[in-house]
Amino acid sequence: MKFCLTANTFVISDSHFGHKSALLKQPIRQKIAQQNGFTNFDACSVELWNAKVSQNDFVLHLGDLYFKQGWKYLKHLSGTKKLLVGNNDLKKYTRLKDFEDWSICKKIKLKIEDKKNILNKLKQKWGKDSLKDKLLNTIVIDLLGERIMFSHFPVMERKKNDVYGFTRDILDSIYKICDCSLNIHGHTHSRNTQNPFCINVSGENIGFAPLKICDVIAMKP
């Protein structure tokens, strides 16, 4: 089934299946597992996912999907799924080709009017080769009166000396040039940005169960 992005598509980020460090850095993961009667967080995460998502649903995952043996949980997740590649997916995402129900977004996708003109502006500003950066993975689309930028990294916010600073500068530029009104992102886990136009759908922030995009939009202050 071809992936379809609509207001009823589900979205989530930073599942980190099989990532032991995430359990240490984000204690809410074990807490949620215990509350749901699990000792294995990844098994709990699958259960929470499937309680919301049916086989006929579509899910956009905004990056940092799995580590090492965490890939074995992917076959148990309901829905037709697309991964927007995050920084921790770079050496792993090609394995998703083994799964018929997964596809991959690894470039700039503008599903809006005047996209050719926008891409030309980006090329003039940053250079054609810069737009081939492996982490310039974003989807921009108009839904429910919002122009939404889906990205792994949040826009207009980062720590000093961010190793992905240049990539994120370009993402910020895409957000501005496209005149987006909302950024739905991951990466920050349980920490939210101070920007009202950024909505964090990392698992920690949404209870590890995917949310429909229409419900995420309703979270905008």
C-alpha positions in Angstrom: 0.0 0.0 0.0 1.4 3.4 -1.0 2.0 5.7 2.0 -0.6 8.5 2.3 -0.1 11.7 4.3 -3.3 13.3 5.4 -4.7 14.9 8.6 -5.6 11.4 9.8 -2.1 10.1 9.3 -0.5 9.2 12.7 2.9 10.7 13.7 5.5 9.9 16.3 9.3 10.3 16.8 12.2 8.8 18.7 11.0 5.3 19.5 14.7 4.2 19.9 13.8 0.5 19.9 16.6 -1.5 21.4 18.5 1.6 22.7 19.6 0.9 26.3 21.1 4.5 26.8 17.6 5.9 26.1 16.3 4.0 29.0 18.9 5.6 31.3 18.6 9.1 29.9 14.8 9.0 29.8 13.5 7.2 33.0 9.9 7.9 32.0 10.4 4.9 29.6 10.7 2.4 32.4 8.0 4.1 34.4 5.5 3.9 31.5 6.4 0.2 31.0 5.9 -0.6 34.7 2.6 1.3 34.7 1.4 -0.9 31.8 2.6 -4.2 33.4 5.8 -4.6 31.3 9.4 -5.2 32.2 10.5 -4.7 28.6 10.0 -1.2 27.5 10.2 -2.0 23.8 7.4 -4.6 24.1 5.4 -2.0 25.9 6.1 0.5 23.1 4.8 -1.9 20.5 1.6 -2.5 22.6 1.0 1.2 23.0 1.5 1.7 19.2 -0.8 -1.0 18.2 -3.5 0.1 20.6 -3.9 3.2 18.5 -2.9 2.2 15.0 -4.6 -0.4 12.8 -3.2 -2.2 9.8 -5.1 0.2 7.5 -3.6 3.3 9.1 -0.6 5.3 8.0 2.2 6.4 10.4 4.9 9.0 9.8 7.9 8.4 12.1 10.1 11.5 12.5 13.4 9.7 13.1 15.6 7.8 15.6 13.7 4.6 15.1 15.9 1.7 16.4 19.3 0.7 17.6 21.2 -2.7 17.1 18.7 -5.5 17.7 15.8 -3.1 18.1 14.9 -3.7 14.4 13.2 -7.0 15.4 10.3 -5.0 17.0 9.5 -3.2 13.7 7.7 -6.2 12.2 5.2 -6.1 15.0 4.1 -2.5 14.4 0.7 -2.0 12.8 0.1 0.3 9.8 1.9 1.4 6.7 4.9 3.4 7.8 7.3 6.0 6.6 10.6 7.0 8.3 11.8 10.5 8.0 15.5 9.8 8.7 16.9 11.2 11.9 20.5 11.5 13.1 20.6 8.1 14.8 19.2 6.4 11.7 22.0 7.2 9.3 23.7 3.9 9.3 20.6 1.8 9.9 17.7 3.0 7.8 18.6 1.0 4.7 17.6 -2.2 6.6 14.0 -1.0 6.3 14.0 -2.2 2.7 13.5 -5.6 4.2 10.0 -4.6 5.4 7.2 -4.2 2.8 5.3 -1.9 5.1 8.1 0.7 5.6 9.3 3.4 3.2 11.9 6.1 3.7 12.1 9.9 3.4 15.7 11.0 3.0 15.4 14.3 1.2 13.4 17.6 1.0 9.8 17.0 -0.1 7.7 20.1 -0.7 4.0 19.2 -1.2 3.0 22.8 -1.7 2.5 25.3 -4.6 5.5 27.1 -6.1 7.9 24.4 -4.9 10.3 24.8 -7.9 10.7 28.5 -7.1 11.4 27.7 -3.4 13.9 25.0 -4.3 15.7 27.4 -6.6 15.9 30.0 -3.8 17.4 27.3 -1.5 20.0 26.4 -4.1 21.0 30.0 -4.6 21.3 30.6 -0.8 23.0 27.3 0.2 24.4 25.8 -3.0 23.1 22.7 -4.8 25.5 20.3 -3.1 24.4 21.4 0.4 20.9 20.3 -0.3 22.1 16.8 -0.7 23.0 16.6 3.0 21.8 13.2 4.3 19.9 14.8 7.2 18.0 17.4 5.1 15.0 15.2 5.5 11.8 17.2 5.7 8.2 17.2 4.4 6.3 20.5 4.0 2.5 20.2 3.3 -0.7 22.2 3.7 -3.2 20.6 6.1 -6.2 22.0 8.0 -5.2 25.7 7.5 -1.6 25.1 8.5 1.6 24.9 6.5 3.4 22.2 8.3 7.1 21.3 8.3 7.7 17.8 9.5 11.3 17.3 10.6 13.4 15.3 13.0 15.1 18.4 14.4 13.0 21.3 15.7 13.6 24.6 13.9 14.9 27.8 15.3 16.3 26.1 18.4 19.5 24.2 19.3 22.4 23.9 21.7 25.7 25.8 21.1 28.2 24.1 18.9 25.5 21.6 17.6 27.3 19.0 15.5 24.4 19.3 13.0 24.3 23.1 13.1 24.8 23.6 9.3 22.1 21.1 8.5 19.8 22.8 10.9 20.5 26.2 9.5 19.2 25.0 6.2 16.1 23.5 7.8 15.5 26.8 9.5 15.8 28.5 6.1 13.3 26.0 4.5 10.8 26.8 7.3 11.1 30.5 6.6 11.2 30.5 2.8 8.2 28.1 2.7 6.4 30.5 5.1 5.4 27.6 7.4 3.1 28.1 10.4 3.9 24.9 12.3 6.9 22.6 12.9 6.0 19.0 14.0 9.3 17.5 15.1 11.1 15.0 17.4 14.7 14.8 18.6 14.2 16.6 21.9 12.5 13.7 23.8 11.0 15.0 27.0 12.2 18.6 26.5 10.1 21.1 24.6 11.3 24.2 22.8 10.2 27.7 23.8 8.7 28.2 20.3 4.9 28.1 20.2 5.0 27.0 16.5 7.0 23.8 17.4 5.2 20.7 18.6 7.3 17.8 19.9 6.0 14.4 19.1 8.9 12.4 20.6 7.5 9.3 22.4 8.2 10.8 25.8 6.0 13.8 25.0 3.0 11.9 23.7 2.9 8.8 25.8 4.7 6.6 23.2 1.5 6.1 21.2 1.3 7.7 17.8 -1.1 10.7 17.4 -3.2 11.7 14.4 -1.8 14.8 12.8 -5.2 16.5 13.2 -4.9 16.0 17.0 -1.3 17.2 17.0 -2.4 20.4 15.2 -5.1 20.9 17.9 -2.2 21.0 20.5 -0.9 24.3 19.0 -1.3 27.1 21.6 
